[in-house]
């Protein structure tokens, strides 16, 4: 089960027109990496709950045959004033709705959030879940004490049995450093605890209920890559790590024409005057004019145009982004409509108070 119905408000404007699972890393939606990982472990039946801009997810992934899996969708919404509008039921409520419809959760089920890339050993996680006789398991990752305020914190005893939770505690109040990664393993009987036809959340409602009833609910502490894009600052940092080659099984597309420089098809680059310090990817159909400086890690989306004398440093440019002459973009994520710095400050196209000049390369 992939949870993909959320609105992704903390990552706006990246998610203003795009579902959070469709936000790209190395040109591929985050959710595609999840599906590929599940397929590697022989998980072939995948349900996805969807709501906001659901058609973008459904049109891209279809029935899943390209990845050797079968994908089904459950839309969460309602009719209001004659129109169908998204109305998510919460991470747990969406699962109960699927179960009531046709009983999908008839076996041990892995549940993942659709907005994080992982390389977790799923076989080992399932083995521990079964060995402990757990009804529910939450996969955790130890985080530095100064970062606990960004996560839901799991408190467990020496055997790993969950005793309580803390939602984004201050460091001095944290009883643990185990952060919930949004990866869960459930037995079918867990779904029966979720009330039907209402909004219900896994972390804030279902988990406390499991603890209250004293059911076998365990935390697994594992070492693995967990690439979460909860905020714009996280997305920028993740892209920097991925472009730098720090994450396994995430390879740069295109052809490496120079050390640390990859290009797509049909690019036009003035190699004699352009200064490039990789790692840098330049997408297909992009034009890099004379005197441009590129300081990696950088991702230049397809169809972009970098005008003469501009500089792009440690940044991500979505497709069809035009950077005007002599403009400097540094530590940002930019699209034809907006530019977001690494701290989340957003500047929109047409804002005359900024010195940045960029736009749509198609115009």
Secondary structure by P-SEA (a helix, b strand, c coil): cccccccccccccccccccccccccccccaaaaaaaaaaaacccbbbbbbccaaaaaaaaccccccccbbbbbbbbbbbcccbbbbbbccaaaaaaaaaaaccccccbbbbbbcccccccaaaaaaaaaaaacccbbbbbbbcccccccccbbbbbcccccccccccccccccccccccccccccccaaaaaaccccbbbbccccaaaaaaaaccbbbbbbbbccccccccaaaaaaaaaaaaaccccccccccccccccbbbccccccccccccccccbbbcccbbbccbbbbcccbbbccbbbbccbbbbccbbbccbbbbcccccccccccccccccccccccccccccccccccccccc
